[in-house]
Amino acid sequence: MTDALHALLEAARRAQPSPEQREEQRRSFAYGNTAFENALITREMIDREAERLAREQDERQRD
């Protein structure tokens, strides 16, 4: 392994994704796994459901 590659791997290990990046990754994972099983699933459907779930969670936290 080259020194440059080793340095990049170490930097990646220490990287802390932002909440927005984590949410984007979560949605991408959900889409990839559901679309694999059902070709009718779209990214828009994943986004719509993620937003609905987030609203419901916010409502529960306010109660």
C-alpha positions as CSV (number, residue, x, y, z in Angstrom):
1,M,0.0,0.0,0.0
2,T,1.4,3.4,-0.9
3,D,1.8,6.1,1.7
4,A,-0.8,8.2,-0.2
5,L,-3.4,5.5,-0.1
6,H,-2.7,4.8,3.6
7,A,-3.2,8.4,4.4
8,L,-6.5,8.5,2.5
9,L,-7.7,5.4,4.4
10,E,-6.8,6.9,7.7
11,A,-8.6,10.1,6.9
12,A,-11.7,8.2,5.8
13,R,-11.7,6.3,9.2
14,R,-11.7,9.6,11.1
15,A,-14.3,11.3,8.9
16,Q,-17.6,12.2,10.7
17,P,-20.5,12.6,8.2
18,S,-22.9,15.4,8.8
19,P,-26.5,14.6,9.7
20,E,-27.5,15.6,6.2
21,Q,-24.9,13.2,4.7
22,R,-26.1,10.4,7.0
23,E,-29.7,10.9,5.9
24,E,-28.7,10.9,2.3
25,Q,-26.8,7.7,2.8
26,R,-29.8,6.1,4.7
27,R,-32.2,7.0,1.9
28,S,-29.8,5.7,-0.8
29,F,-29.4,2.4,1.2
30,A,-33.2,2.1,1.5
31,Y,-33.7,2.8,-2.2
32,G,-31.0,0.4,-3.3
33,N,-32.4,-2.5,-1.2
34,T,-36.0,-2.0,-2.0
35,A,-35.6,-1.2,-5.7
36,F,-33.6,-4.4,-6.0
37,E,-36.6,-6.4,-4.9
38,N,-39.3,-4.2,-6.5
39,A,-38.6,-2.3,-9.7
40,L,-41.7,-0.1,-9.0
41,I,-39.9,1.6,-6.1
42,T,-38.6,5.1,-7.0
43,R,-36.3,7.5,-5.2
44,E,-39.3,9.9,-5.0
45,M,-41.2,7.3,-3.0
46,I,-38.3,6.8,-0.6
47,D,-38.0,10.6,-0.1
48,R,-41.7,11.0,0.4
49,E,-41.8,8.2,3.1
50,A,-38.7,9.5,4.8
51,E,-40.2,12.9,5.1
52,R,-43.4,11.5,6.4
53,L,-41.6,9.4,9.0
54,A,-39.5,12.5,10.0
55,R,-42.7,14.5,10.5
56,E,-44.3,11.8,12.6
57,Q,-41.2,11.5,14.8
58,D,-41.1,15.3,15.3
59,E,-44.8,15.2,16.3
60,R,-44.1,12.4,18.8
61,Q,-41.2,14.3,20.3
62,R,-43.3,17.4,20.8
63,D,-46.1,15.5,22.7
